[in-house]
């Protein structure tokens, strides 16, 4: 984490897609497939691999001292980005981007064209920063806002056609609140003054730990979790559809070692999942058959058992949405994990209609009445207590 100064040569990465801001000498085609016209300017894209075409120099738009702290780039500064290989300046203008007609095209322009200077001016907006906050590599997440049009430098996963080598499109996003417009400086490659930038260190005062109550910490963590999940855009490799959850058809890989071909893979208890799924199917079938029969005046199931089934059905239908819907809203990608809490409910509710009352003792019982003669019968729930020493305790 190093402070960034004017005339530093850096590489810039998109926070979400982890791709480098990139440009090359190839131009946009004059006419796109949908008939729209481009500026035929130099292509600006995002590229996943390290390359010399990822290098940009930070230029000031104001007078700065030759040495000292005045050369540090700070929050709200207006800067220009110069592409090192082609020696052109990053710019955007009121021309539609290749893939999104509502967003602006990003390209570069020759610094000698003074009439295009305003199109090359960008304001640095650091995340959670105040005026005077220094821009730092890696930790200094920022937005780059175009001064004349107020659009933000942005990229998205959709790839450009073959004329751009299938690289990721860069364009100007008009949504100021979009959380996917953050970038960061991945590395500082060269200092414009020729000094050793690797020894560029800043004394940082140790932060005093503030004591906070558990409730404040809990609320803060929940808000941060929701904000982070709302900003996720990339697809998860182990995402699954809700129809797959009851049968545990896909799991989640927690750790993989390709060299040793080792993997820690989490999947639900297949036996439990399938028993519960089959049990739910049988349960729904019985309920449906009972309801249909009662409409025809038949009572295939006793009223007490039918009432118990209906109560269980109501509990299941109430618990499932409470378990699934909040997690489905919070999690940006479908995962099988939200189904796990519902399994204990299914496991306990499905068998509940089975007979659970103890047997009643009668004259046909195998227990010999002689065992209880002459005693005070103290067997609750099996009959009336008898005090006659010559009478067995069978007066149910």
Secondary structure, DSSP 8 states (H G I E B T S, - for coil): --B-BTT-EEEEEETTT--EEEEEEEE--SB-TTS-B----EEEEEESS--GGGEEEEEESS---SSSGGGB-BTT-EEEEEETTTTEEEEEEEEE-SS-TTSEEEEEEETT-GGGGGGG-EEEEETT--TT-B-BTTT--EEEEETTT--EEEEEEEE--GGGTT-EEEEEE--TT-TT--EEEEEEEE-TTS--GGG--------------HHHHHHHHHHHHHHHHHT--S--TT---HHHHTTT---EEEEEETTTTEEEEE---HHHHHHHHHHHHHHHHHHHHHHHHHHTT--SS-HHHHHHHHHHHHHHHHHHHHHHHHHHHH-SS--GGGGHHHHHHHHHHHGGGS--S-----TT-SS-GGGGTTS----TTSS-----TTS-S---
